């Protein structure tokens, strides 16, 4: 098996009814893996690429390789705790990956500050403009990377899951174990903070068109 494959339990406010197994092949594969560990390879094959891409954008290629492997190792070890609250295991996996990134927050902060200083993304995949586009904060100036670097761990996790993983507010809630309303509140705060770092002329234009 591809190496022995944490997660946070979802908050009570977001613990909806489980998705029927017929509509949830991921849940079926994880259930079968309880007695047949090889069945978990299906989860690895199906979701490794998006998890690795998300981690690559946050911490760079080399560390992404390590953290992606650890994400699936933790998922495998904790597969008995998986709750099929969506049609895919991806929110659960993203939650594990985001938690691992917290241990390397300094690495991510350093990359963002380097982007802010030079306008050059050392990994090519940082894609800071994608963050701004996804949170509707207007045209990106390199200075916005500094704003991202200054965000709290919770806020950076939230915006990264929306911008890089393209999760909905509900899926981010499942990933982080928080109500979707909390995700919305965080995003309102993040939008304001990022928009404040726009050059004055662009900020004025955004206000006129909003």
N, C-alpha and C positions, 0 to 999 in steps of 0.2 A: 504494500500500500504506500501512497506517496507521503511518507513520514506520518507519524501519529499526528493526526490532525488535532476568555471570559466574556462574559456579557453581563449587562445589567438587566435585571428583571424589569419589565414594563410597569410603569406606575399604574395604580388601580384605575385612575381616571381614563386610561387609554386601553385597558384590557378588554377589548371587544371579543365577541364570540369567535371561536376558532373557525378558520376557513375549512370547508369540507375537504377531505383527502382527495376526492376526485378532481377538485379544482386546484390542488396544491401538490404538484409532483415533488417539490422540494421537501415538504413535510413527509411525504411517503418514503422518499429516499432516506431521510434522517431516521424515520421510524424503523425501516428495515435494517439500518446500520447498527441498531442495538444488538441484533443477533448475528448480523453479517457485516462486519466492519468494512468490507470492500465496497459496500453500497454507498459509503460516504464519498467515494471517489467521484460519483456523479455530481455532488455539490462542488467539489474542487474543480472539476472540468467545466462546469456550467458558469461558475462565478469568479474564478481566479482572475481573469483578465480585467473586469471592472474594478475589483478590489485593488489590484496592483496599480491600475491607472490612477485611481483616487489617491493612493499612497504616494505614487510617483510625483503627482502634482503638489503634494504637501511637503514631502521631505526629500525628494530627489531619488534617482534611479537606484543607487546602491542600497540605501536604507530601505527603500520600498521592497526590494527583493527579500530582505530579512523579515520585515514586518508582515508582508503578505503571507509568507510561510507560517509565521507565528500566529497570524489571524486564523488560518485554517487548523493549525495545531490546537489552539484553544477551543475553536468551535467543535472539533472532534471530541476533545476531552469533556466538553460540557454539553454534548448533543442531547443528553437526557433532559436538560432544562429547557430545550427549545420549545416555544409555544407558537403554533401556526396562526399568527394573527394577521398575516397578509398572504397573498398568493405566491410570494417569493421569500426565500431566506435572506435575500440581499439586505434588507434593513437590519436584521440581526447581525449579519456579517459586518456591515458598515459600522455598527455600534462597537463591535469588538475592535475593529481596525482603528476607529477614532480614539478609543481608550488607549490603545498602544501608542498612538501618535503623541498623546499627552506626555509620555515619558521622554519624548524627543522635541519638546516645545522649543527649546533653545535653538535646535537645528533649523526648525521651520522659521523662527523669528530671524535668525541670521540670514537666511535666504531672502526673506521678504525685505529686510533692510538693505541687503546688497542690491536688490532690484530697485528699491527706492533711490539708492545712491547713484547707480550707474544706468538704470533703464535697460539693463541686459539681464536676461534670465539664464542663469548658469546651466539649468537642466532642460531648457527649451519648453518643458511641459508645465511650468509654473502657472502660466495662463491667468495672470492677474486680471487682464481685461475681461475674461469670462466671469470672474466674480462680480464685477461691477455690472455687467450686462444682466446676469441672472438676478441681482437684487435691485435692478432698475435704478441705479445710482447715477446714470448718465455716462458721459464720455470719460475714459480713464486718463488721468495724468499719473506719471510715475510716482508722484507723492502719495497716491492712494495706497501704495504698497506699505508705506510707513503706518498708515491708519490700520491696515490689516495686522501689521506686526504688533500694534499696541492693544489689540482686542484681547479680552480675557479668554481663557481656555474654553469656557462654555460658548462664548460668542463666536470664536473662531471655528469651533467644531460645527456649530449650527450653520454658519454661512458656507463653510466648506462642503458640507453634505448637500446643500442646496445648489451651490455653484458647480462643484466638481462631480458629485454623484448624481445630481439632478433629481433628488428626492423631493417628494411633496412634503408639505408641513406635517401631514399625518405620518408619513414614513420616517421623517426625521424624529418625530415623537417616539415612534416604535424603536428606532435605533438608539436613542439616548435615554429612553425610559422616562419621558416627560410628556405632559399633555400637549396637544397640538396648539392650544391657545398660548402656551408658554413660548412655543416656537415662533408664533406670530408676533408676540411682544418683543422677543429678542430681535427679530428681523426689523421691526420698526425702529428700534434703537440703533441697530447696525446701519440701516439705510441713512439715518440722520448723521451718524458719525462719519461714514464714508463720504457722504455728500458735502460735509463741512470741509473736506480736504480737496474739493474741486477748486481749480483756479476761479477767481471771482467772476470772470466773464462767462465761463461755462456754468457756474452755479446760478447766475442770473438767468441764463438761457433756459436752464432746467426748470427754474421756478416759473418762468413765463409760460412754459409748455406743459406744466403739470396740471 
